[in-house]
Amino acid sequence: MAGILDLLNSDLGKQIVSGVAGSTGNDSNKTNSVLTMALPVLMKAMERNAATPEGAQGLQRALETKHDGSILDNLGGLFGGGVDESVKQDGAGILRHVLGAKQQGVEQVIGQKSGLDAGSVANILKVAAPILMGVLGKEKKQQNISDSNGLGGLLGNMLGGSSAANEQSFLEKILDADGDGSVVDDVAGMFLGGSNKKSGGLGGLLGGLFGK
């Protein structure tokens, strides 16, 4: 199974990045940076939520009904005339549910590191969140996953598996932001001046993006 960052580098991923950039009025390179940082964070938050029976049931229901992957079947139509407001509202609801009180802090961190303001990051994530759910819904259907263990495994595999300790720790750090704004300095401090990064995988990618 392809990881989430492999997806972003695929033809489908390039179409998603280009469409999200165009529909939010942002530069493609900066949009790509935002998504490269944000999608693993969102998936890690979903993995944490799905660790509880209630969270797993809620995610299962969402992936079986509204977010079954069909959004990926017509991305040209989705982006063609400008993304429909209902899609953005859906995305805003997903972000609220998945990130909760951490949402503002996450958007600030990613904005600081991508060179965009937090409002632009929020707009990008509103469009990207339903697409990410569609990707998960499609994978769930293809793998015929019907229980919470399978769902947790799906999220873990797309994040790169449990062996990727560096990036898992990084994602936890961002998600433990309390949303008061100071998280920007806390998380930036993890990467500034640190050259001992993993060179490959999610850790290397994120280290390169966040490091100076």
N, C-alpha and C positions, 0 to 999 in steps of 0.2 A: 504494500500500500504506500502511495506517495505521501510524504509529509506535507504539512501546510505550506512550507516555504518552497518545496519542489513545485507545488501547485502554482505559486505566484510566478515562478520562472517558466511555466509552460505556456503554450499558446492561449489556453483558456485564461490563465492568470494575466497575461499581457492584455487580453481583451477586457478583463475586469478592471485592471489598473487604469487603462486608457478611458474606459467608460466612466469610472468613478471620478477620475480627474476632470473629464469634460463636464460631467453633470454637477460638479461642485465648484468649477472654475478655478481649479488648482493645478499647479505644475505637475506633470506626470512623474518626474523623478522624486519630487517631494511626497507625492501621493504614494508612490511605491515604498518610500522609506517609512511612511506612516503605517501602511498595511503590513510591512515586514515586521515592524515592532508590535503593532496592535493585535494582529490575528492570533499569534501565540498567546498573548496576554488574555484575550477573550476566551480562547480554548482552555487555558489553564483555569480560568475562573469557572467555566462550565464544568470542568473536571472536578473541581472542589464542590460545586453545587450538587453534582450528580453523585457525590459520595454519600449523600443522605437519601433514604428511601423516597422522601417527598420530592427532593430535587430531581432524582433519577426518573420518577414517574412523570413529572412535569416536562422534562426534556424529551422523554419518550413520546409523550402525547404530541408535543409540538412538532417533532420530526416525522410523526406518522400522519399528521393532518396538514397544517398550514405550510410546513417547511419540509416537504417530501423530496425536494430536489428539482421540482418542475420549473423553478425560477431560472435554472441554468439552461433550459431548453430554448429560450428566446431572449438572450442577452441583448441582441441587436434591437429588439422591440423595447426592452426595458430602458436602454440608454438612448434610443433613437430620437424620441421627441422630448427628452428631458425626463428624469425619473419622477414618477408619479408621487404626489404628496403622501398617499396612503402607504407607499413603500418606506418613505422616510419616517413616518409615524410608527410603523411597525418596527423599524430599526431602533428608534428612540426607546420603544418599549422593551426591546431585547436588551439594549445596553443598561437600562434601569434595572431590569430583572437580574442580569448576569453580574454587573459590577456594583450595584447598590450604591452605598455611600462612597465607594472608592472611585466612582466614575470621574469626578472632577480632577482628582489627583492624577489619575492615569492619563487623562487628556492633557494635563499640564506638562507632565513628564515627556510625553511623546511629542508635544508641540515644541518644547524647548530643544529637543534633540533633532527634530526634523526641520526646524527653521520656520515653522508655521505657528500662528496663534492658536490657542486652545479652541476657539470657536470654529476655525477651519478644520481642525482635527475632529471635532465633534460632528461636523457636517459629513466628513469623509466616512466616519464610523457608522453614522446613521444609514448611509447607502450600503456600506460594506457588510453590516451585521446580518441583514436578511440573506445576502449571497453566501456568507459563511455558513449560516444555518442550512441553506440549500445544499451546500457541499457535504455537510454532515448527514443530512437527510438522504442524499443520494448514496453515500457510502454505507449508511445503515441498511438501506434497502438492498443494495448489491450484496452485502454480507449476511443479509437475513438475521440481523441482530434484534432480539426481542426481550432481553433482560438487562438489568442495570450493570451487571458484571461485563457484559459484552459492550455496553455503551462506554463504560470507563476505559475498557481496553482500546476501543476505537479512538477515543480522545487521546489516550496516552501514546498510542502508536503514531498518530498524526502529529503529535508534539515531538516525536523523536524517541519515545520510550523512556523507561525509568533510569537507564544508565546515564542519561545526559544530565548529570547532577548540577553542573554549572548553570545551565540555562534554566533548570527547574528552580534553583535557588533565586536566580535573577527574577523570574516571573513572580515568585512568591513575594519578593521584596517590593515589587511594584504594586502588587495586589494588597499588600499590607499598609499601603499609603492610607493616611486617615483623612485625606481630602482637604487639609488646611493650607495647602500650597507649599509647605516646607519640604514635602517629599521630593521636589525637584532637586534641591541641594543634596538630600540624602542619597538619592539614587545616582545622581551625577557623580557623587564622591566615590561610588563603587568602581567607576570606570576611568576617571581622570588619572592620568599618569600610570595606569596599570598596563604594562606591556605583556604580562604573563597570561595571555588569552589562549583559548583553544583556537586552533587555526581553521578547523572545519566545522561543518554542521551549524546548528542553530546558535550555539555559543559563540562561534567565530563570527558569524554574521552580525549578531547583536553586539558583540564586543566591538567590532569594527564600526558599527553605526553609532554606538553610544560613546566609544572611546575617543580621545583626542590625541 
